[in-house]
Amino acid sequence: MGVTGIGGFFFRAKDPKALSAWYAEHLGVGAGPYGQWDTEAGTTVFSPFAADTDYFAADRQWMLNLRVDDLDGLIAALQAAGIEVITKPEWNMPGVGRFARIHDPENNPIELWQPE
């Protein structure tokens, strides 16, 4: 008995409909009824960070991390859509995977992770 996975991620938005459409269009997230999307089973990290972390912007209380299967392809598609993608070699972790960062239209941080 216990938790088997994350059932949802809920957050406030200035324009929920527009933000939902952006996530569905660019990341394929939440395009189904009630914002649902089917995911593949895999590792999920649940990790509170220190209040003074510099891992993501100090004015944000959370950062969404999305597991992807083709980081290079997604980066190319996002850039073609005019979305800034940030990569830094020091974010990549042997045995863990590669990472990139973007921000949604309301400046919420999103980390993209391709596991190894």
Contacts in CASP RR format, 6 or more apart in sequence:
PFRMAT RR
TARGET T0000
AUTHOR 0000-0000-0000
METHOD contacts of the structure
MODEL  1
MGVTGIGGFFFRAKDPKALSAWYAEHLGVGAGPYGQWDTEAGTTVFSPFA
ADTDYFAADRQWMLNLRVDDLDGLIAALQAAGIEVITKPEWNMPGVGRFA
RIHDPENNPIELWQPE
5 44 0 8 1.000
6 44 0 8 1.000
9 64 0 8 1.000
11 62 0 8 1.000
11 108 0 8 1.000
13 19 0 8 1.000
13 106 0 8 1.000
14 106 0 8 1.000
15 105 0 8 1.000
15 106 0 8 1.000
18 105 0 8 1.000
19 104 0 8 1.000
19 105 0 8 1.000
19 106 0 8 1.000
20 30 0 8 1.000
20 35 0 8 1.000
22 104 0 8 1.000
22 105 0 8 1.000
23 29 0 8 1.000
23 30 0 8 1.000
23 104 0 8 1.000
24 30 0 8 1.000
24 31 0 8 1.000
24 32 0 8 1.000
26 77 0 8 1.000
26 78 0 8 1.000
26 81 0 8 1.000
26 83 0 8 1.000
27 66 0 8 1.000
27 74 0 8 1.000
27 110 0 8 1.000
28 37 0 8 1.000
29 37 0 8 1.000
29 66 0 8 1.000
30 36 0 8 1.000
30 37 0 8 1.000
31 37 0 8 1.000
42 67 0 8 1.000
43 67 0 8 1.000
43 115 0 8 1.000
45 65 0 8 1.000
49 55 0 8 1.000
49 56 0 8 1.000
52 58 0 8 1.000
55 63 0 8 1.000
56 63 0 8 1.000
56 109 0 8 1.000
56 111 0 8 1.000
57 109 0 8 1.000
60 108 0 8 1.000
60 109 0 8 1.000
62 108 0 8 1.000
63 108 0 8 1.000
63 109 0 8 1.000
63 110 0 8 1.000
63 111 0 8 1.000
64 108 0 8 1.000
64 109 0 8 1.000
64 110 0 8 1.000
64 111 0 8 1.000
65 110 0 8 1.000
65 111 0 8 1.000
65 112 0 8 1.000
65 113 0 8 1.000
66 110 0 8 1.000
66 111 0 8 1.000
66 112 0 8 1.000
66 113 0 8 1.000
67 113 0 8 1.000
67 114 0 8 1.000
67 115 0 8 1.000
68 74 0 8 1.000
68 112 0 8 1.000
68 113 0 8 1.000
68 114 0 8 1.000
69 114 0 8 1.000
70 114 0 8 1.000
71 98 0 8 1.000
71 100 0 8 1.000
71 112 0 8 1.000
71 113 0 8 1.000
71 114 0 8 1.000
74 100 0 8 1.000
74 112 0 8 1.000
75 85 0 8 1.000
75 87 0 8 1.000
75 100 0 8 1.000
75 112 0 8 1.000
78 85 0 8 1.000
78 102 0 8 1.000
79 85 0 8 1.000
83 102 0 8 1.000
84 102 0 8 1.000
84 103 0 8 1.000
85 100 0 8 1.000
85 101 0 8 1.000
85 102 0 8 1.000
86 100 0 8 1.000
86 101 0 8 1.000
86 102 0 8 1.000
87 99 0 8 1.000
87 100 0 8 1.000
87 101 0 8 1.000
91 98 0 8 1.000
91 99 0 8 1.000
91 100 0 8 1.000
91 101 0 8 1.000
92 98 0 8 1.000
92 99 0 8 1.000
93 99 0 8 1.000
94 116 0 8 1.000
95 116 0 8 1.000
96 115 0 8 1.000
96 116 0 8 1.000
97 113 0 8 1.000
97 114 0 8 1.000
97 115 0 8 1.000
97 116 0 8 1.000
98 113 0 8 1.000
98 114 0 8 1.000
98 116 0 8 1.000
99 111 0 8 1.000
99 112 0 8 1.000
99 113 0 8 1.000
99 114 0 8 1.000
100 111 0 8 1.000
100 112 0 8 1.000
101 109 0 8 1.000
101 110 0 8 1.000
101 111 0 8 1.000
101 112 0 8 1.000
102 109 0 8 1.000
102 110 0 8 1.000
102 112 0 8 1.000
103 109 0 8 1.000
103 110 0 8 1.000
104 110 0 8 1.000
END
